[in-house]
Amino acid sequence: MNLIQPSSFSRREALSMIGLAGGGALLGASLLRGQATLAPSPLSNPIVAAAGSGPASLAGKQAGFYRFKIGEFEALALQDGGMSPTLDQTPFAVGEAPGALAGVLDEAMLPKDRVDLAFNVLLVRTKSELVLVDSGCGALFGPAGGNLITNLAAAGVRPEQITAVILTHAHGDHYGGLLNVETGSPVFSQATHFVARREFDFWSGDAPDVSGLALPPEVKAGAVAGAKKAFNALKDRWQKVAAGDRLLDGIELIDAPGHTAGHLAVMFASGSDQVLNFADVAHHQAITFARPEWRFAYDADAAQAVATRRRLFDRAAADRLRVWGTHMPFPSLGRIRRAGSAYDYVQEPFRLG
Ligand SMILES: [Zn+2]
């Protein structure tokens, strides 16, 4: 049979190829009536039509939300933004030898000239609450962030429908979306805002000790001023909580200090399913897992950050937990496995529902 020239098929050969020879001949006959059925005109074929008269460009924004389930809970991973700084501008690998960072990226088969850093936000609908964990960058990082509200809208969620916001820690890429920059009013106007008392007290103190940050003085001063401003602007709304607290239904706050004094991870549990939102315990899917002991410039207490990382990673690996991390590649869902004395981050497959 010559597969290159369909016109040379006998009718029976054609029917045989589409599984309709014999008993299906009658149906096959109707399918085969006229050339148009076997060889549709270009305009009736959506693939051909798109090629002929389709969009001039495929450029534009990426998809901004991803739906998944945590047991009976519904969840959305939402893109707020991202950036790709060159290696000399990244906060990774403080004090490591020149070339070490590029070496880790190379081992992971990633580009060696830049580090891609995502800003993602997690929304979970429990039985009774609509819970947002962190709020993205808002206007603080310019075009690198601030897409949360647009992506919530695309998923059919309005900010005023959110009943609870949990702030994992007071850095700008997490609190930046809480306030409307024009009006100064809360974006999530109906939500109770939860924060660790230890985090609130740290930044609200007279002189927060930021000496552990490996950052220039003006950046440290900016971090303090920004956190104070966010806490002050929403001061009547904060509900202070502590690691170990169980919030609402199916939410447990997990102690995860080091990145900041009161940094929290958040465990969501429904039925036998769990997702651990580890927030900023890790900042990169290859670097932080392959070199968990490396110092990250924005970690307030580097040794404590490493200890927290190992404790949570070990737990996640032992329990085969699903994890979610703010700065992991979208949609930020994965698992962690041991790899000698280090770890691997394993991205969860894309699921349709
Ligand atoms: Zn962050």
Residues whose N, C-alpha, C, O or C-beta is under 5 A from the ligand:
A	BS01	ZN	D173 D280
